[in-house]
Amino acid sequence: MNNYPLISILLPAYNHEQFISRTLDSILADNYPNKELIIIDDGSTDNTGKILEKWIEEHKNHFKIIFESRNNKGVTSTLNDLINLCSGEYLVFIHSDDYLLQDGIIKRYLYLCRNTDKSAVFADCIVVDGENRLITESGLTGFYNADKRKLYADESLKKEIISNWSVPGGTLMVKKKVYDSFKYNPHYLVEDLDFYLRMSSLNQIGFLDEKVSAYRVHGNNTCLLDENFVKVRKALVHSLIRNSKYFPLNYKLLSYLSMIKYYKRILYYQFKKEIKKTLKLFTQDKKCLTL
């Protein structure tokens, strides 16, 4: 174990009572030999906190566990606080509705050992539903329509992140020293795109074509909720604007094209919504006239 550096697994938990046990058990089952688990229950209003307390009591002797429960501050503030609490040389993030796949941590660690010019690596994942049924074998290509061929080289990776943001959560490993100069902004809705843009501008992030986790799609994924469609697209645009200063001109132009694409999607979405509303009113008026 002494040959392996400490890796901190950071778990922001919120209202996932039906999924959290699977998340915790996957961390326990993972075969990386030197790890710690840092958990913050960010104001859950269901039984997530009780499940966490019971599981920690039963498994506290397996590895170091730090657990905090508090009023809700949001996921970005929670991520920053988790980073401040951990002691590992490397950090792995997993949300409380997702879970790790066996060998996922060691594979990412070995990638960073081989690629010493990189400070972070992301990978692929499977996608499951709320009943643990497999949706697709690849979150990148089967769920988000990414082009994996563009993820291996630094220049094409930049282009893919800017023009086709398609990285699921739960696949990232980062050297902790990165966070000496980077903090997640609690006002940003899509906090991970900021990180990926900043790291890719520095050629500091790489891609590993392995499935390292399971990304769960269910009725309450914040970024997938219909009511958040416009908010998420606007957040993507704002992230591109904020980070364009780190890129040369050709990437700035690509960012502008991506912004136009997101605004087109917003307009189309709002147009469809208005059409549906108009049709509904028309149908109601027609019924009234019939009566």
BELWOMO-V740190 format. One record per helix or strand of 2 or more residues. SS is the DSSP state (H for helix, E for strand). FROM is the first residue (numbers start at 1). LEN is the number of residues. If there is no record, write none. Layout:
ss=SS from=FROM len=LEN
ss=SS from=FROM len=LEN
This chain:
ss=E from=7 len=7
ss=H from=20 len=10
ss=E from=35 len=8
ss=H from=48 len=12
ss=E from=64 len=7
ss=H from=75 len=11
ss=E from=90 len=4
ss=E from=99 len=2
ss=H from=104 len=11
ss=E from=120 len=10
ss=E from=134 len=3
ss=H from=139 len=5
ss=H from=148 len=3
ss=H from=154 len=10
ss=E from=173 len=3
ss=H from=176 len=5
ss=H from=191 len=11
ss=E from=205 len=13
ss=H from=222 len=3
ss=H from=226 len=21
ss=H from=249 len=42
